[in-house]
Amino acid sequence: MKKASKYIGFGLLVVVVAVAALAFIAPRFGWRADAVLSGSMEPHLNVGGLAITHTVKAEDVKVGDIIVFYSPLNKKLTSHRVTAIENDPSLFFRTQGDANEDPDPFIVVAQNVRGKVCYNVPYLGYFLQSLRSHVGFLLVSFVPGLLIIGMELKNIRCAIGNKFAKKRDVKV
């Protein structure tokens, strides 16, 4: 039982460190992972899910793609589906959330497009959002390290205990 809990703990440690590494390293290669915070794209993107996007040239966006863009209304990142593309005199997009009855009341200019949604992972959005906070960063940085130090101190204590036990068993 002790071995199983040791392996489970180590496995969880590896998963947490891997997720944190991806969250902080992936943007350097054009990938983003953002929490879905509203229900405007349900059922395709559920609240609390993780939308994984990759940068894309505005010219490569097609009708039906879900794009991530800076909304001119609230200046925040938004993910909506492209319903129309217009190129007069510059490139811009008409968008709408899948769960919304009406299209967005604004146009999305090409410069505001940040990427295209490639993957959706349910339930991991809030976890990633908490990792990006200061407290989450500290937890991910220090808790795994403290766990490793604790496991090693336990191993050292056991090794020292075994050494003294062998000395007491030696008969002269």
C-alpha positions, 0 to 999 in steps of 0.5 A, a space after each residue: 500500500 505504501 508503494 502504491 501511494 508513493 507511485 500515485 504521489 509521484 505520478 501526480 507530481 509529474 502531471 502537475 509539473 508537466 501541465 505547469 511547464 506547458 502553460 508557461 512554455 507553449 506560448 513561446 511556440 504560438 500556442 495558447 491555453 485559455 479558460 472558457 469563462 462564458 457560455 456563449 460557445 456552448 455546447 462546443 466550448 463549455 464553461 470551465 473548459 480549456 480552449 487550446 489555440 494556435 496563432 493563425 494568419 488572418 488570411 487563413 481563417 475560414 467561415 466556420 472556424 472558431 477564432 480568439 480575438 480581442 473584443 472591441 466592447 470589453 478589450 478581453 479575449 473572446 472565442 466566437 465562430 466566424 460567420 462571414 469574412 469581408 475584404 473591403 477595403 481591409 480584411 475583417 470578420 463577422 462573428 457569433 457565439 454558438 449559444 447566442 441568438 444574434 451575431 456580435 454587434 461589432 466586426 473583428 478586424 484582422 489585427 485583433 485575431 489572436 488565433 484559432 481554437 484547435 482543441 477543447 479540453 473539458 474541466 481544465 480551464 479553471 485549473 489553468 486559470 488558478 495556475 496563472 495566479 500568483 498563489 497558483 504559481 507559488 503552489 506549483 513552484 514550491 509544493 512539488 519541491 517540498 514533496 521531493 525534499 520530504 520524500 528524500 528526507 524520509 529516505 535519508 532517515 530510513 537509511 540512517 536508521 538501518 545503518 544504526 540497526 545493523 551496528 546493534 546487531 553485530 556481535 563481538 
